[in-house]
Amino acid sequence: MLPQINNDDLNVNFEVEVQSSRTYKIDFEKKRIVGYVDGREAIKQFIVKALDTERYEYLIYSWNYGAEINKLFGQPIPYVYSELKRLITEALTQDDRIDSVDAFNFSHVKNKVHVTFTAHTIYGPVETEKEVLVA
């Protein structure tokens, strides 16, 4: 005889709980941790940290964390513009709190490319800038 299973016993109700974005606050100028940060400020800090961390370089981070910006060194400026847009979008949209990245604006002086962009987050838009050494 086979056991009988009641399908009502298999229904389990799950509640999705959104985790807090509270994290340690980094003082980038003094290179130290100074308390905690949450919400919009935590997103801003994540953006800076993710773009400053080279993907696959550090074992402590997941392979989904960081950007592959160093590979742009020595490449032609038009290529850097298009790839930088893709790399930034790919790096930032790994985080569930960031929906999209757009409004890219590029400029370059000598061996540096300066990019500004807007990250659309669950806390509202965050305008950010990044400077990349390409030569």
N, CA, C and O atoms as CSV, one atom per row, in Angstrom:
chain,resi,resn,atom,element,x,y,z
A,1,MET,N,N,0.828,-1.179,0.000
A,1,MET,CA,C,0.000,0.000,0.000
A,1,MET,C,C,0.877,1.248,0.000
A,1,MET,O,O,1.865,1.321,0.730
A,2,LEU,N,N,0.514,2.216,-0.812
A,2,LEU,CA,C,1.260,3.461,-0.931
A,2,LEU,C,C,0.714,4.506,0.044
A,2,LEU,O,O,-0.494,4.580,0.267
A,3,PRO,N,N,1.592,5.297,0.613
A,3,PRO,CA,C,1.112,6.342,1.535
A,3,PRO,C,C,0.328,7.411,0.778
A,3,PRO,O,O,0.646,7.733,-0.367
A,4,GLN,N,N,-0.674,7.942,1.412
A,4,GLN,CA,C,-1.499,8.995,0.832
A,4,GLN,C,C,-1.021,10.344,1.372
A,4,GLN,O,O,-0.826,10.516,2.576
A,5,ILE,N,N,-0.838,11.287,0.461
A,5,ILE,CA,C,-0.381,12.626,0.847
A,5,ILE,C,C,-1.497,13.613,0.590
A,5,ILE,O,O,-2.085,13.645,-0.491
A,6,ASN,N,N,-1.775,14.400,1.576
A,6,ASN,CA,C,-2.775,15.448,1.449
A,6,ASN,C,C,-2.092,16.680,0.858
A,6,ASN,O,O,-1.137,17.189,1.446
A,7,ASN,N,N,-2.559,17.169,-0.289
A,7,ASN,CA,C,-1.943,18.322,-0.957
A,7,ASN,C,C,-2.002,19.591,-0.122
A,7,ASN,O,O,-1.196,20.499,-0.327
A,8,ASP,N,N,-2.923,19.671,0.800
A,8,ASP,CA,C,-3.006,20.850,1.656
A,8,ASP,C,C,-1.770,20.977,2.554
A,8,ASP,O,O,-1.387,22.081,2.941
A,9,ASP,N,N,-1.159,19.849,2.877
A,9,ASP,CA,C,0.032,19.862,3.721
A,9,ASP,C,C,1.249,20.408,2.972
A,9,ASP,O,O,2.217,20.835,3.600
A,10,LEU,N,N,1.209,20.397,1.646
A,10,LEU,CA,C,2.350,20.840,0.849
A,10,LEU,C,C,2.342,22.343,0.583
A,10,LEU,O,O,3.368,22.901,0.192
A,11,ASN,N,N,1.231,22.993,0.782
A,11,ASN,CA,C,1.145,24.430,0.548
A,11,ASN,C,C,1.780,25.183,1.716
A,11,ASN,O,O,1.335,25.081,2.860
A,12,VAL,N,N,2.798,25.917,1.407
A,12,VAL,CA,C,3.494,26.686,2.433
A,12,VAL,C,C,3.468,28.148,1.994
A,12,VAL,O,O,3.812,28.475,0.858
A,13,ASN,N,N,3.063,29.001,2.893
A,13,ASN,CA,C,3.026,30.424,2.577
A,13,ASN,C,C,4.352,31.065,2.948
A,13,ASN,O,O,4.825,30.935,4.077
A,14,PHE,N,N,4.944,31.754,1.988
A,14,PHE,CA,C,6.206,32.433,2.210
A,14,PHE,C,C,5.982,33.929,2.187
A,14,PHE,O,O,5.174,34.437,1.410
A,15,GLU,N,N,6.692,34.619,3.030
A,15,GLU,CA,C,6.692,36.071,3.005
A,15,GLU,C,C,8.073,36.525,2.591
A,15,GLU,O,O,9.075,36.105,3.169
A,16,VAL,N,N,8.124,37.390,1.579
A,16,VAL,CA,C,9.397,37.911,1.122
A,16,VAL,C,C,9.761,39.100,1.992
A,16,VAL,O,O,9.006,40.067,2.099
A,17,GLU,N,N,10.913,39.012,2.601
A,17,GLU,CA,C,11.360,40.080,3.481
A,17,GLU,C,C,12.542,40.779,2.825
A,17,GLU,O,O,13.543,40.140,2.501
A,18,VAL,N,N,12.430,42.067,2.632
A,18,VAL,CA,C,13.507,42.847,2.039
A,18,VAL,C,C,14.512,43.170,3.133
A,18,VAL,O,O,14.161,43.706,4.184
A,19,GLN,N,N,15.764,42.834,2.866
A,19,GLN,CA,C,16.800,43.092,3.844
A,19,GLN,C,C,17.158,44.577,3.870
A,19,GLN,O,O,17.055,45.275,2.861
A,20,SER,N,N,17.566,45.028,5.006
A,20,SER,CA,C,17.996,46.409,5.168
A,20,SER,C,C,19.295,46.625,4.396
A,20,SER,O,O,20.092,45.699,4.247
A,21,SER,N,N,19.504,47.818,3.918
A,21,SER,CA,C,20.751,48.124,3.224
A,21,SER,C,C,21.760,48.758,4.176
A,21,SER,O,O,22.755,49.338,3.740
A,22,ARG,N,N,21.504,48.645,5.458
A,22,ARG,CA,C,22.410,49.203,6.466
A,22,ARG,C,C,23.771,48.518,6.383
A,22,ARG,O,O,23.869,47.292,6.345
A,23,THR,N,N,24.804,49.333,6.357
A,23,THR,CA,C,26.163,48.816,6.260
A,23,THR,C,C,27.117,49.796,6.931
A,23,THR,O,O,26.708,50.866,7.381
A,24,TYR,N,N,28.365,49.429,6.993
A,24,TYR,CA,C,29.363,50.323,7.574
A,24,TYR,C,C,29.598,51.514,6.655
A,24,TYR,O,O,29.634,51.361,5.434
A,25,LYS,N,N,29.757,52.695,7.236
A,25,LYS,CA,C,30.027,53.894,6.446
A,25,LYS,C,C,31.537,54.041,6.285
A,25,LYS,O,O,32.288,54.013,7.260
A,26,ILE,N,N,31.966,54.196,5.034
A,26,ILE,CA,C,33.382,54.329,4.736
A,26,ILE,C,C,33.699,55.792,4.464
A,26,ILE,O,O,33.050,56.435,3.639
A,27,ASP,N,N,34.691,56.309,5.157
A,27,ASP,CA,C,35.232,57.639,4.882
A,27,ASP,C,C,36.365,57.427,3.887
A,27,ASP,O,O,37.468,57.041,4.275
A,28,PHE,N,N,36.100,57.676,2.599
A,28,PHE,CA,C,37.068,57.385,1.550
A,28,PHE,C,C,38.297,58.283,1.626
A,28,PHE,O,O,39.383,57.873,1.218
A,29,GLU,N,N,38.146,59.485,2.135
A,29,GLU,CA,C,39.283,60.403,2.237
A,29,GLU,C,C,40.261,59.970,3.324
A,29,GLU,O,O,41.472,59.963,3.100
A,30,LYS,N,N,39.749,59.609,4.496
A,30,LYS,CA,C,40.604,59.202,5.609
A,30,LYS,C,C,40.857,57.702,5.636
A,30,LYS,O,O,41.637,57.206,6.449
A,31,LYS,N,N,40.181,56.980,4.728
A,31,LYS,CA,C,40.337,55.534,4.600
A,31,LYS,C,C,40.078,54.813,5.916
A,31,LYS,O,O,40.918,54.067,6.420
A,32,ARG,N,N,38.881,55.061,6.460
A,32,ARG,CA,C,38.493,54.383,7.689
A,32,ARG,C,C,36.978,54.266,7.759
A,32,ARG,O,O,36.259,54.919,7.002
A,33,ILE,N,N,36.501,53.434,8.669
A,33,ILE,CA,C,35.072,53.223,8.865
A,33,ILE,C,C,34.612,54.124,10.001
A,33,ILE,O,O,35.227,54.168,11.067
A,34,VAL,N,N,33.508,54.849,9.754
A,34,VAL,CA,C,33.028,55.833,10.737
A,34,VAL,C,C,31.534,55.686,10.965
A,34,VAL,O,O,30.770,56.588,10.619
A,35,GLY,N,N,31.105,54.590,11.530
A,35,GLY,CA,C,29.687,54.403,11.849
A,35,GLY,C,C,28.965,53.571,10.812
A,35,GLY,O,O,29.530,52.676,10.184
A,36,TYR,N,N,27.673,53.906,10.655
A,36,TYR,CA,C,26.807,53.146,9.760
A,36,TYR,C,C,26.105,54.071,8.782
A,36,TYR,O,O,26.016,55.279,9.002
A,37,VAL,N,N,25.612,53.491,7.705
A,37,VAL,CA,C,24.866,54.225,6.691
A,37,VAL,C,C,23.760,53.305,6.176
A,37,VAL,O,O,23.908,52.083,6.174
A,38,ASP,N,N,22.649,53.904,5.740
A,38,ASP,CA,C,21.517,53.121,5.266
A,38,ASP,C,C,20.826,53.872,4.136
A,38,ASP,O,O,21.062,55.065,3.943
A,39,GLY,N,N,19.980,53.182,3.396
A,39,GLY,CA,C,19.156,53.803,2.362
A,39,GLY,C,C,19.961,54.360,1.207
A,39,GLY,O,O,20.863,53.711,0.678
A,40,ARG,N,N,19.614,55.576,0.831
A,40,ARG,CA,C,20.221,56.246,-0.328
A,40,ARG,C,C,21.740,56.383,-0.197
A,40,ARG,O,O,22.468,56.192,-1.171
A,41,GLU,N,N,22.213,56.712,0.998
A,41,GLU,CA,C,23.649,56.867,1.213
A,41,GLU,C,C,24.375,55.530,1.066
A,41,GLU,O,O,25.511,55.492,0.595
A,42,ALA,N,N,23.731,54.445,1.463
A,42,ALA,CA,C,24.328,53.117,1.302
A,42,ALA,C,C,24.452,52.757,-0.179
A,42,ALA,O,O,25.431,52.134,-0.592
A,43,ILE,N,N,23.464,53.150,-0.969
A,43,ILE,CA,C,23.510,52.907,-2.416
A,43,ILE,C,C,24.653,53.702,-3.040
A,43,ILE,O,O,25.403,53.170,-3.858
A,44,LYS,N,N,24.790,54.963,-2.664
A,44,LYS,CA,C,25.881,55.788,-3.196
A,44,LYS,C,C,27.232,55.150,-2.881
A,44,LYS,O,O,28.119,55.093,-3.733
A,45,GLN,N,N,27.373,54.680,-1.665
A,45,GLN,CA,C,28.625,54.050,-1.254
A,45,GLN,C,C,28.857,52.757,-2.039
A,45,GLN,O,O,29.986,52.471,-2.438
A,46,PHE,N,N,27.802,51.977,-2.262
A,46,PHE,CA,C,27.923,50.748,-3.046
A,46,PHE,C,C,28.408,51.053,-4.458
A,46,PHE,O,O,29.275,50.355,-4.983
A,47,ILE,N,N,27.851,52.093,-5.073
A,47,ILE,CA,C,28.225,52.451,-6.441
A,47,ILE,C,C,29.716,52.771,-6.513
A,47,ILE,O,O,30.426,52.261,-7.380
A,48,VAL,N,N,30.184,53.611,-5.602
A,48,VAL,CA,C,31.606,53.981,-5.591
A,48,VAL,C,C,32.472,52.746,-5.379
A,48,VAL,O,O,33.456,52.540,-6.088
A,49,LYS,N,N,32.102,51.935,-4.409
A,49,LYS,CA,C,32.903,50.761,-4.059
A,49,LYS,C,C,32.901,49.724,-5.183
A,49,LYS,O,O,33.945,49.148,-5.491
A,50,ALA,N,N,31.751,49.483,-5.792
A,50,ALA,CA,C,31.665,48.485,-6.863
A,50,ALA,C,C,32.481,48.916,-8.085
A,50,ALA,O,O,33.120,48.081,-8.725
A,51,LEU,N,N,32.464,50.200,-8.411
A,51,LEU,CA,C,33.207,50.674,-9.576
A,51,LEU,C,C,34.705,50.791,-9.305
A,51,LEU,O,O,35.503,50.779,-10.242
A,52,ASP,N,N,35.089,50.901,-8.052
A,52,ASP,CA,C,36.509,50.959,-7.699
A,52,ASP,C,C,37.122,49.574,-7.493
A,52,ASP,O,O,38.340,49.451,-7.356
A,53,THR,N,N,36.297,48.539,-7.469
A,53,THR,CA,C,36.778,47.175,-7.257
A,53,THR,C,C,36.822,46.447,-8.590
A,53,THR,O,O,35.810,46.345,-9.284
A,54,GLU,N,N,37.983,45.948,-8.942
A,54,GLU,CA,C,38.128,45.209,-10.186
A,54,GLU,C,C,37.528,43.810,-10.009
A,54,GLU,O,O,37.866,43.089,-9.071
A,55,ARG,N,N,36.638,43.446,-10.924
A,55,ARG,CA,C,35.977,42.138,-10.857
A,55,ARG,C,C,37.000,41.016,-11.043
A,55,ARG,O,O,37.938,41.143,-11.830
A,56,TYR,N,N,36.811,39.936,-10.322
A,56,TYR,CA,C,37.633,38.714,-10.346
A,56,TYR,C,C,39.014,38.885,-9.701
A,56,TYR,O,O,39.787,37.928,-9.668
A,57,GLU,N,N,39.343,40.075,-9.190
A,57,GLU,CA,C,40.686,40.294,-8.662
A,57,GLU,C,C,40.834,39.869,-7.201
A,57,GLU,O,O,41.916,39.458,-6.782
A,58,TYR,N,N,39.766,39.965,-6.437
A,58,TYR,CA,C,39.832,39.672,-5.010
A,58,TYR,C,C,38.953,38.466,-4.670
A,58,TYR,O,O,37.776,38.427,-5.029
A,59,LEU,N,N,39.526,37.497,-3.984
A,59,LEU,CA,C,38.794,36.277,-3.646
A,59,LEU,C,C,37.654,36.522,-2.668
A,59,LEU,O,O,36.707,35.737,-2.616
A,60,ILE,N,N,37.731,37.596,-1.894
A,60,ILE,CA,C,36.717,37.867,-0.876
A,60,ILE,C,C,35.362,38.235,-1.503
A,60,ILE,O,O,34.321,38.056,-0.871
A,61,TYR,N,N,35.373,38.748,-2.741
A,61,TYR,CA,C,34.140,39.177,-3.390
A,61,TYR,C,C,33.611,38.109,-4.337
A,61,TYR,O,O,34.368,37.326,-4.909
A,62,SER,N,N,32.287,38.100,-4.487
A,62,SER,CA,C,31.632,37.243,-5.463
A,62,SER,C,C,32.078,37.651,-6.871
A,62,SER,O,O,32.495,38.789,-7.088
A,63,TRP,N,N,31.989,36.726,-7.819
A,63,TRP,CA,C,32.335,37.066,-9.199
A,63,TRP,C,C,31.325,38.025,-9.815
A,63,TRP,O,O,31.565,38.550,-10.902
A,64,ASN,N,N,30.212,38.264,-9.150
A,64,ASN,CA,C,29.224,39.223,-9.629
A,64,ASN,C,C,29.511,40.637,-9.140
A,64,ASN,O,O,28.803,41.571,-9.518
A,65,TYR,N,N,30.527,40.814,-8.314
A,65,TYR,CA,C,30.798,42.116,-7.708
A,65,TYR,C,C,31.978,42.789,-8.384
A,65,TYR,O,O,32.995,42.150,-8.657
A,66,GLY,N,N,31.842,44.076,-8.653
A,66,GLY,CA,C,32.929,44.857,-9.226
A,66,GLY,C,C,32.723,45.104,-10.704
A,66,GLY,O,O,31.722,44.696,-11.294
A,67,ALA,N,N,33.711,45.794,-11.294
A,67,ALA,CA,C,33.659,46.135,-12.714
A,67,ALA,C,C,34.988,45.754,-13.364
A,67,ALA,O,O,36.021,45.707,-12.696
A,68,GLU,N,N,34.955,45.492,-14.629
A,68,GLU,CA,C,36.158,45.099,-15.377
A,68,GLU,C,C,36.733,46.292,-16.120
A,68,GLU,O,O,36.965,46.219,-17.327
A,69,ILE,N,N,36.963,47.378,-15.420
A,69,ILE,CA,C,37.373,48.636,-16.040
A,69,ILE,C,C,38.844,48.629,-16.448
A,69,ILE,O,O,39.205,49.312,-17.407
A,70,ASN,N,N,39.696,47.890,-15.764
A,70,ASN,CA,C,41.128,47.893,-16.081
A,70,ASN,C,C,41.425,47.402,-17.490
A,70,ASN,O,O,42.460,47.750,-18.057
A,71,LYS,N,N,40.539,46.602,-18.062
A,71,LYS,CA,C,40.792,46.088,-19.413
A,71,LYS,C,C,40.647,47.181,-20.483
A,71,LYS,O,O,40.985,46.952,-21.644
A,72,LEU,N,N,40.156,48.351,-20.108
A,72,LEU,CA,C,40.004,49.453,-21.060
A,72,LEU,C,C,41.299,50.230,-21.261
A,72,LEU,O,O,41.396,51.051,-22.172
A,73,PHE,N,N,42.287,49.977,-20.418
A,73,PHE,CA,C,43.563,50.689,-20.505
A,73,PHE,C,C,44.221,50.433,-21.857
A,73,PHE,O,O,44.408,49.284,-22.255
A,74,GLY,N,N,44.571,51.509,-22.561
A,74,GLY,CA,C,45.236,51.400,-23.852
A,74,GLY,C,C,44.310,51.285,-25.041
A,74,GLY,O,O,44.781,51.205,-26.176
A,75,GLN,N,N,43.012,51.275,-24.819
A,75,GLN,CA,C,42.041,51.136,-25.910
A,75,GLN,C,C,41.696,52.507,-26.500
A,75,GLN,O,O,41.864,53.517,-25.816
A,76,PRO,N,N,41.215,52.573,-27.758
A,76,PRO,CA,C,40.809,53.842,-28.364
A,76,PRO,C,C,39.613,54.453,-27.618
A,76,PRO,O,O,38.768,53.736,-27.081
A,77,ILE,N,N,39.562,55.769,-27.596
A,77,ILE,CA,C,38.540,56.497,-26.835
A,77,ILE,C,C,37.113,56.102,-27.233
A,77,ILE,O,O,36.307,55.864,-26.333
A,78,PRO,N,N,36.744,56.014,-28.523
A,78,PRO,CA,C,35.366,55.618,-28.854
A,78,PRO,C,C,34.996,54.239,-28.295
A,78,PRO,O,O,33.865,54.025,-27.857
A,79,TYR,N,N,35.941,53.320,-28.314
A,79,TYR,CA,C,35.702,51.986,-27.749
A,79,TYR,C,C,35.510,52.082,-26.242
A,79,TYR,O,O,34.638,51.418,-25.681
A,80,VAL,N,N,36.321,52.905,-25.588
A,80,VAL,CA,C,36.221,53.071,-24.133
A,80,VAL,C,C,34.851,53.614,-23.760
A,80,VAL,O,O,34.258,53.156,-22.783
A,81,TYR,N,N,34.336,54.573,-24.510
A,81,TYR,CA,C,33.019,55.145,-24.215
A,81,TYR,C,C,31.933,54.064,-24.233
A,81,TYR,O,O,31.139,53.961,-23.299
A,82,SER,N,N,31.905,53.270,-25.288
A,82,SER,CA,C,30.839,52.273,-25.411
A,82,SER,C,C,31.005,51.154,-24.386
A,82,SER,O,O,30.018,50.716,-23.794
A,83,GLU,N,N,32.216,50.688,-24.169
A,83,GLU,CA,C,32.446,49.611,-23.210
A,83,GLU,C,C,32.234,50.075,-21.778
A,83,GLU,O,O,31.715,49.324,-20.952
A,84,LEU,N,N,32.630,51.303,-21.479
A,84,LEU,CA,C,32.467,51.823,-20.126
A,84,LEU,C,C,30.984,51.884,-19.760
A,84,LEU,O,O,30.602,51.576,-18.630
A,85,LYS,N,N,30.164,52.277,-20.711
A,85,LYS,CA,C,28.715,52.308,-20.482
A,85,LYS,C,C,28.201,50.902,-20.142
A,85,LYS,O,O,27.431,50.728,-19.198
A,86,ARG,N,N,28.630,49.917,-20.910
A,86,ARG,CA,C,28.203,48.532,-20.685
A,86,ARG,C,C,28.727,47.986,-19.352
A,86,ARG,O,O,27.985,47.349,-18.604
A,87,LEU,N,N,30.002,48.237,-19.062
A,87,LEU,CA,C,30.613,47.709,-17.849
A,87,LEU,C,C,30.007,48.307,-16.587
A,87,LEU,O,O,29.800,47.600,-15.601
A,88,ILE,N,N,29.720,49.611,-16.613
A,88,ILE,CA,C,29.107,50.266,-15.458
A,88,ILE,C,C,27.695,49.727,-15.237
A,88,ILE,O,O,27.314,49.413,-14.109
A,89,THR,N,N,26.930,49.624,-16.306
A,89,THR,CA,C,25.567,49.106,-16.199
A,89,THR,C,C,25.580,47.677,-15.670
A,89,THR,O,O,24.785,47.331,-14.796
A,90,GLU,N,N,26.469,46.852,-16.192
A,90,GLU,CA,C,26.559,45.454,-15.762
A,90,GLU,C,C,26.955,45.345,-14.289
A,90,GLU,O,O,26.406,44.520,-13.560
A,91,ALA,N,N,27.897,46.167,-13.854
A,91,ALA,CA,C,28.375,46.110,-12.468
A,91,ALA,C,C,27.298,46.554,-11.480
A,91,ALA,O,O,27.144,45.951,-10.418
A,92,LEU,N,N,26.561,47.592,-11.822
A,92,LEU,CA,C,25.612,48.160,-10.868
A,92,LEU,C,C,24.280,47.429,-10.828
A,92,LEU,O,O,23.653,47.370,-9.770
A,93,THR,N,N,23.836,46.882,-11.926
A,93,THR,CA,C,22.530,46.221,-11.938
A,93,THR,C,C,22.590,44.827,-11.322
A,93,THR,O,O,21.567,44.145,-11.259
A,94,GLN,N,N,23.758,44.388,-10.869
A,94,GLN,CA,C,23.855,43.141,-10.112
A,94,GLN,C,C,23.157,43.273,-8.763
A,94,GLN,O,O,22.716,42.281,-8.182
A,95,ASP,N,N,23.063,44.503,-8.272
A,95,ASP,CA,C,22.419,44.776,-6.986
A,95,ASP,C,C,20.917,44.958,-7.203
A,95,ASP,O,O,20.503,45.702,-8.092
A,96,ASP,N,N,20.107,44.283,-6.397
A,96,ASP,CA,C,18.646,44.343,-6.546
A,96,ASP,C,C,18.087,45.737,-6.280
A,96,ASP,O,O,16.972,46.044,-6.704
A,97,ARG,N,N,18.830,46.570,-5.596
A,97,ARG,CA,C,18.351,47.916,-5.278
A,97,ARG,C,C,18.476,48.883,-6.454
A,97,ARG,O,O,17.909,49.974,-6.418
A,98,ILE,N,N,19.209,48.495,-7.489
A,98,ILE,CA,C,19.408,49.348,-8.666
A,98,ILE,C,C,18.643,48.751,-9.829
A,98,ILE,O,O,18.897,47.620,-10.243
A,99,ASP,N,N,17.689,49.536,-10.358
A,99,ASP,CA,C,16.848,49.070,-11.462
A,99,ASP,C,C,17.510,49.253,-12.818
A,99,ASP,O,O,17.499,48.343,-13.647
A,100,SER,N,N,18.093,50.445,-13.046
A,100,SER,CA,C,18.702,50.731,-14.347
A,100,SER,C,C,19.730,51.845,-14.204
A,100,SER,O,O,19.790,52.539,-13.189
A,101,VAL,N,N,20.533,51.994,-15.245
A,101,VAL,CA,C,21.557,53.041,-15.288
A,101,VAL,C,C,21.463,53.690,-16.663
A,101,VAL,O,O,21.461,53.004,-17.685
A,102,ASP,N,N,21.385,55.025,-16.678
A,102,ASP,CA,C,21.304,55.724,-17.962
A,102,ASP,C,C,21.861,57.142,-17.834
A,102,ASP,O,O,22.535,57.466,-16.856
A,103,ALA,N,N,21.575,57.979,-18.825
A,103,ALA,CA,C,22.011,59.387,-18.878
A,103,ALA,C,C,23.538,59.495,-18.812
A,103,ALA,O,O,24.078,60.320,-18.075
A,104,PHE,N,N,24.218,58.658,-19.584
A,104,PHE,CA,C,25.676,58.692,-19.615
A,104,PHE,C,C,26.162,59.924,-20.372
A,104,PHE,O,O,25.614,60.279,-21.415
A,105,ASN,N,N,27.182,60.562,-19.845
A,105,ASN,CA,C,27.813,61.704,-20.490
A,105,ASN,C,C,29.321,61.528,-20.358
A,105,ASN,O,O,29.834,61.401,-19.246
A,106,PHE,N,N,30.037,61.519,-21.482
A,106,PHE,CA,C,31.467,61.251,-21.489
A,106,PHE,C,C,32.264,62.472,-21.924
A,106,PHE,O,O,31.799,63.285,-22.722
A,107,SER,N,N,33.459,62.581,-21.389
A,107,SER,CA,C,34.442,63.557,-21.853
A,107,SER,C,C,35.814,62.979,-21.563
A,107,SER,O,O,35.958,62.101,-20.712
A,108,HIS,N,N,36.825,63.473,-22.275
A,108,HIS,CA,C,38.173,62.990,-21.984
A,108,HIS,C,C,39.185,64.115,-22.137
A,108,HIS,O,O,39.053,65.000,-22.983
A,109,VAL,N,N,40.186,64.044,-21.295
A,109,VAL,CA,C,41.302,64.976,-21.341
A,109,VAL,C,C,42.563,64.129,-21.224
A,109,VAL,O,O,42.762,63.411,-20.244
A,110,LYS,N,N,43.400,64.230,-22.237
A,110,LYS,CA,C,44.643,63.461,-22.312
A,110,LYS,C,C,44.383,61.972,-22.095
A,110,LYS,O,O,43.803,61.320,-22.962
A,111,ASN,N,N,44.796,61.430,-20.966
A,111,ASN,CA,C,44.695,59.985,-20.759
A,111,ASN,C,C,43.603,59.591,-19.774
A,111,ASN,O,O,43.636,58.488,-19.228
A,112,LYS,N,N,42.631,60.478,-19.535
A,112,LYS,CA,C,41.550,60.177,-18.594
A,112,LYS,C,C,40.193,60.373,-19.261
A,112,LYS,O,O,39.972,61.335,-19.997
A,113,VAL,N,N,39.295,59.437,-18.985
A,113,VAL,CA,C,37.910,59.558,-19.440
A,113,VAL,C,C,37.059,59.835,-18.209
A,113,VAL,O,O,37.147,59.136,-17.199
A,114,HIS,N,N,36.236,60.867,-18.316
A,114,HIS,CA,C,35.337,61.242,-17.230
A,114,HIS,C,C,33.914,60.895,-17.672
A,114,HIS,O,O,33.483,61.290,-18.756
A,115,VAL,N,N,33.192,60.160,-16.835
A,115,VAL,CA,C,31.820,59.766,-17.165
A,115,VAL,C,C,30.897,60.156,-16.017
A,115,VAL,O,O,31.225,59.971,-14.845
A,116,THR,N,N,29.747,60.695,-16.372
A,116,THR,CA,C,28.680,60.935,-15.398
A,116,THR,C,C,27.474,60.111,-15.848
A,116,THR,O,O,27.254,59.910,-17.042
A,117,PHE,N,N,26.709,59.647,-14.886
A,117,PHE,CA,C,25.545,58.820,-15.212
A,117,PHE,C,C,24.560,58.873,-14.060
A,117,PHE,O,O,24.876,59.364,-12.976
A,118,THR,N,N,23.366,58.362,-14.308
A,118,THR,CA,C,22.320,58.302,-13.298
A,118,THR,C,C,21.934,56.845,-13.069
A,118,THR,O,O,21.607,56.118,-14.007
A,119,ALA,N,N,21.976,56.434,-11.810
A,119,ALA,CA,C,21.531,55.097,-11.426
A,119,ALA,C,C,20.137,55.235,-10.820
A,119,ALA,O,O,19.948,55.975,-9.855
A,120,HIS,N,N,19.169,54.528,-11.380
A,120,HIS,CA,C,17.798,54.566,-10.875
A,120,HIS,C,C,17.650,53.458,-9.836
A,120,HIS,O,O,17.702,52.273,-10.166
A,121,THR,N,N,17.464,53.858,-8.574
A,121,THR,CA,C,17.434,52.923,-7.461
A,121,THR,C,C,16.051,52.899,-6.822
A,121,THR,O,O,15.170,53.679,-7.185
A,122,ILE,N,N,15.874,51.993,-5.867
A,122,ILE,CA,C,14.609,51.935,-5.148
A,122,ILE,C,C,14.441,53.155,-4.251
A,122,ILE,O,O,13.345,53.403,-3.749
A,123,TYR,N,N,15.508,53.916,-4.044
A,123,TYR,CA,C,15.455,55.136,-3.230
A,123,TYR,C,C,15.412,56.392,-4.093
A,123,TYR,O,O,15.482,57.504,-3.569
A,124,GLY,N,N,15.299,56.230,-5.400
A,124,GLY,CA,C,15.281,57.371,-6.306
A,124,GLY,C,C,16.566,57.431,-7.117
A,124,GLY,O,O,17.477,56.630,-6.906
A,125,PRO,N,N,16.642,58.387,-8.053
A,125,PRO,CA,C,17.829,58.477,-8.901
A,125,PRO,C,C,19.053,58.967,-8.132
A,125,PRO,O,O,18.956,59.826,-7.255
A,126,VAL,N,N,20.204,58.401,-8.482
A,126,VAL,CA,C,21.470,58.787,-7.875
A,126,VAL,C,C,22.424,59.155,-9.007
A,126,VAL,O,O,22.783,58.311,-9.828
A,127,GLU,N,N,22.831,60.424,-9.042
A,127,GLU,CA,C,23.782,60.871,-10.059
A,127,GLU,C,C,25.195,60.641,-9.547
A,127,GLU,O,O,25.523,60.983,-8.411
A,128,THR,N,N,26.026,60.056,-10.404
A,128,THR,CA,C,27.371,59.665,-10.010
A,128,THR,C,C,28.346,60.005,-11.118
A,128,THR,O,O,27.960,60.126,-12.281
A,129,GLU,N,N,29.606,60.159,-10.757
A,129,GLU,CA,C,30.652,60.367,-11.751
A,129,GLU,C,C,31.830,59.460,-11.452
A,129,GLU,O,O,32.049,59.052,-10.312
A,130,LYS,N,N,32.582,59.154,-12.493
A,130,LYS,CA,C,33.743,58.263,-12.372
A,130,LYS,C,C,34.794,58.711,-13.369
A,130,LYS,O,O,34.476,59.095,-14.495
A,131,GLU,N,N,36.035,58.658,-12.950
A,131,GLU,CA,C,37.139,58.994,-13.846
A,131,GLU,C,C,37.980,57.750,-14.043
A,131,GLU,O,O,38.331,57.060,-13.086
A,132,VAL,N,N,38.302,57.471,-15.309
A,132,VAL,CA,C,39.014,56.241,-15.658
A,132,VAL,C,C,40.288,56.582,-16.403
A,132,VAL,O,O,40.262,57.349,-17.366
A,133,LEU,N,N,41.400,56.020,-15.967
A,133,LEU,CA,C,42.686,56.196,-16.630
A,133,LEU,C,C,42.766,55.218,-17.804
A,133,LEU,O,O,42.619,54.012,-17.608
A,134,VAL,N,N,42.998,55.723,-19.027
A,134,VAL,CA,C,42.980,54.842,-20.188
A,134,VAL,C,C,44.319,54.779,-20.919
A,134,VAL,O,O,44.458,54.009,-21.870
A,135,ALA,N,N,45.282,55.550,-20.510
A,135,ALA,CA,C,46.604,55.487,-21.169
A,135,ALA,C,C,47.696,55.794,-20.181
A,135,ALA,O,O,48.873,55.790,-20.542
